[in-house]
Amino acid sequence: MTARTENPGTSAETPFWAAAFCANRAHLLALAARNLQPILLRHFAPEDVLSLTYAACLKRTDYLASHPEVPLYFKFRTLLLQVVADLERKNLQAGARDLYKEVPVTDSPGNSTTNALHWDRFAADSPSPVSQVDRGERHRLLVAALHSLAENDRQILVLRHFDGLRNEECAEILKLTPKAASLRHVRALERLHRKLAELSCFRSATHPDGKRHAD
């Protein structure tokens, strides 16, 4: 269960972060299992990723204490995805990424095969103009549309579509009632679809050199 705790600041003692991490453990474990590629699962269990993530958290309490308006789950999530990216880079020779530099409310396609699959699943739920374009362009449109949304919208979409959480779990993390979380999800999808339609229409009306067609 996600505990509601106050952020103690950069001088926090380890027990606070241990309790906060433990409160989010089940969701983080599921996220690790969801993002580990099958070939990595031969050598690393999701529990291994959690151990590495917790060690990273203790080294980055300044980061965890920043932006107190952002739920801690999203910060733990960013550090966990960084651990997975590091494991991919070291063991699969994938291109290095630095998710740690981002405010942890969205993903990017990057070089991770697993992450790209999540974007593909997300695209499958998107309006037809996006689902019908090629994979690279689809990712670019989704990234642009997501980054244009308010943080609250991005958070609920990440939880539902990238982390695979149920509505009740999203409500718990975001400190909302299940009804309010469901309504936020519906409205966020509506705004995302409108933005995707806007971007798709813009691109369909442009030349390859990026200039708009004359009316």
Helices and strands as residue ranges (DSSP letters): H 14-23, H 25-35, H 38-41, H 46-59, H 61-65, H 72-92, G 99-101, H 113-124, H 128-131, H 135-147, H 151-157, I 158-162, H 167-174, H 178-204
